[in-house]
Structure formats: C-alpha cells, structure tokens
Amino acid sequence: MSSRAPSCPLCDQAPRGAAFPYATRYRGKRYRYLACGGCRTRFIDPLPDAEAFAAMYAPDDYHAEFYAEDDGQGAYAETAAKLAEQLPPGARLLDYGCGSGHFVAAAKSVGFAAEGAEHSAAAAAAAAARCGAAVHDLSDEAWRAAGPWECVHLGDVLEHLPDPRATLVDVLGVVRPGGWLSVEGPLEANPSPVHVAIHLTGRLKRLAGRSEGAFPPYHLFFTDAAAQRRR
C-alpha cells in the first residue's frame, strides 16, 4: 500500500472505508478502492506509478482497444456541433487527452481549427496520423506555447488522472479569456437501476470472498453529479 495517508482527489478528505469495486491486481500489485468520507467519491489507493501508467496507456493497447472505431458520426459529432453553435467559425480548439483523435476530426469537420494533446510522444504521433491535425505531447512543457485556445475539450479524461483539480487549473491557463472549457465524463456513481445492480453484485462477491478483480486500474476515481457540482 501507499506510504501516504490516502485522501480524496476531489475534496482531500479522508476515506471512510472500502468501496466497490473494492480491489484489483495489475502487474503484480494490488490496488484498493476507498470511499471518501466527505463527497463519497470512490478513489484508488495507491496511485499507479509512472511505469504502470505507461503500461496501461500504451497506444497499441489502450487506444487500440477503446478507440478502434471511428465514432465521428456519433457522440463526438454531437458534442462538436453543440460547441460550434457557441463559438465563432474557425475558433481554435484543443482536445486534451484526445485518444486516437476522433473528436479532433469531428471538430475539424464543423469548422474548428482543432488540435489534440496526448500523454506521450508516441501517443501524440499515433493520434496525429489518424486525425490529420497537430497533436501535442503533454510530457513536453512546450505544448502550452501553442495556446491559447478559444475552447479546450476533455472527454473521458479526468477520471484517469491522479490530480484532476491540478489538471483543470493547468488547462484553464491555456483557455483564452472568455473562452470555453468543455468537460465530459462518466458519472459512474450516479444512482440508477444498473448502478444498483452492479453494486449489489459486487457486495455479494465480496461476501463470497471474491472481491478482487484483475483489470487495469484505468479509472482512479468514480464520482457522481452531486460531488462534481460541489467540487
């Protein structure tokens, strides 16, 4: 386990105990999930180290699995079209954590001067080849010099980051005054019949002694709409 005292990535409060999905083992290391005693966000402990992050998000594995299909006519196009209604034609847009570049391509198709940003040089190069636009390497501080942008978009990004609040502060620094910050992501702790069913199944497995999974800890926290509004 981590040598630090674990605290919530959204509100810094201490945990009140274990939370579903409880634990997983990845590359020989065990990661547990804890429930925040304040905003009730579920978060991972310990944080994966740099080696684990690099392994989880290798372009040939993660991007190939989760971004293999070009969904430019679906959710990406819908979000890009909504943003185009609010911003002038030709506005500069950065897709922070752009994956394979599908949203960048969708944004270009509705008139944005769109670029992307990814966590490593390899991921940035792969995304640029797919979307035909500039994609910046976030591991190189030079990416900030390419701004500012009228809009920065983060789609399914924050839940993968070890310090989402610091990332948002960082990103706001490259948004032009009066510009837009567009954030999308799963609210996986929101009450719903599916959420309740999954949660109950997880509790039953834990009672049966089968509470440890074998999945990569992609999501460092699970939250709901109320926690996001508060923080």
N, C-alpha and C positions, 0 to 999 in steps of 0.2 A: 504494500500500500504506500501511498504518498507520505512523505515526511511532513508536509504542510498540514495544517488544520483545514479540512475541506470547507469551502463556503460556496454559496450560490453564485453563479456567474452573472445573474441579473440583479440581485439585491444585496449580495455579500453576507447574508445571514447564514447561521449555522444550520446543518441538517437536523431533522427530527427522527431520522431512521431510514431503513431500506425502502426502496420503491421499485415497482415494476418498471422495466424488465429485469430488475434485481442484479444480474451479473452476466458477463460474457467473458470468454477466454479467447485471446487473439495473440498469435505468435508467442505462445507460452506464458503470457501474462494475464492475470485476472483483473477485470475492471468491474466495479460495482456501481449501481445507481442509487443515489440518495435523494430524499425528498426535502426540499427547502422548508425550514420552519416558518418562513415569512410568506413568500409569494406562492409556495407549494410547487414551484418548478422542480422537475426531476433532473438531476445532473450527474455526470460521471465522476468517479474518483478511482484511481488517479487520472490526470490528463495523460493521453498518449504522448510519448516523447517524439522528437524530430524523426527518428528512424521509423517509428510506427506510422506517423503521418505520411512520410514519403512512400511507404509500402502501400498504405490504404488508398492513396490518391494517385498512384502511378497511372498515367494516361492510358496505357494499353490494358489496364484492368478496370479501374473505376469508370473512366469516361466511356470505354467501350461497352461496359455493361449497362450503365444508366443513361447514356446519351447516344445510343447507337442509332436510333431512328430520328430522322429529321421531322420534328413536330412543328415546322414553321407555319402550318395552316391551322394549328390548334391553339393551345393556351398561349404560346409565345406570340402569335399573331394578334390575339385578342388584347393582350397587355400592351403590345407595341402600338396598336391602333388607339387605345384609350389614352396613352401618353401623347400620341401625335395630335389628339384633339386639344391638349392643354399647352403645347409648346409650338413655337414658330417653325415653319418648314426649314430644313437644313440645320436644326439645332444639334449641337454636339452632345452625344450620349455615350456614357461608359457603362458597359455591363461588367460589374465587379464580380469575379468568380464565374466566368462565362461558360465553363464546361467545354463543350465542343463547338461553341459559337452559334448555336441555333437562334438564340434570342438576338444576337448581333445581326444575323442575316435578316430576321424578321423586322428589326428596327430599320435597317437599311431599306427594306422594301417599302416602308411607308414614309421615307423621306429624311430619316435622321442621318447625320454624319456619325455613324456608330463605330465604336471601337470596343475591345474587350480587355480583360485583365485576368490572369490566372496565376496560380501559386508558385509556378516554377517555369524556367525557360523551356523545358520540354513540353509542358502542358500548354504554354502560350504558343509555341511553334505549331503544335498539332491543331489548336483551335484556329489559328490564323489561316492555316492551309485549308481548313474546311469552310470557313465563312468568308474568306477573301477580304479581310479587313485587318487593320493593325490590332495586335493583341499584346498587351504589356506584361512583363514579368514582375509580379509583385514582390519577388525576393530581391529585386534591384530597386533601390530608392529612386532611381531616375523616372519611374512611372509617374510620379507626381508632377514632374515638369511638363508632361504632355497636357495637363489640365490648364484652366478649369473647364468643367463641362456644365451645360445647362441642365443635364439630368444624369444622375448615377442610379443604376438599377442593380439591386441584389435579389436574385431569385433562388430560393432554397440554398442560402449561403450561411446565414448567421448561426444556424443550429450546428454547423460543422466547425465553428471557430472557438478557440479556447477563451477568448476575451471579446465577446460580441460588443460590449459597450465601448471598449477602446477602438474597435474597428469602425464603429459608427462615427465616433469623433474624428478618426483619421479620414474617413470618406467624406464627411461634411467639409473638411478642409479643402477638397478639390471641387466642390459644387459652387458654381458661380453665384454670387449674391442674387437672391430672388429666384434661384433655380429650384429643381425638384430632386428629392430623394425618394425613390420608389423601392419599397421593400416587400417581397413576397416570401412566404414560407409556410410550412405545415404547422397547424395548431393541434398537435397530436394529443394534447391532454384535454382538449375540449370535450365536454360531455356529449355523448352520442350513443345510440344502441351498439354500434360497432366497438366504440371505445370501452363500454361497459363489458361487453362480451369478451374482448381480448384481455381486459384487466382481471376478470373473474377466472378465465382460463389460466392466466399467469399465476394467480394465487393458489389455484388447485394444484398446479405443477409444483409450486414451491412446497406445499404441504406434503406432496408425494416425494420430496427430495430431489426434484428435477428443475431447479430454478436457474441453473447456469446454462447460458447459450454458447454458441460457437460462431458468432457473427462478428465481423469487424465493427468496432465502436465508432461508426461514422457520425452518429448524432451524439453530440456531447451534452445536450440537454433537450428536454421535452417540456413544452410550456403550453399555456392556453391564452385566450384572448384577454382575460382579466389581468393576468400577470404582465402581458405585453403593454397593456394600457397604463398600468401603474409604473412601469419601469422604462 
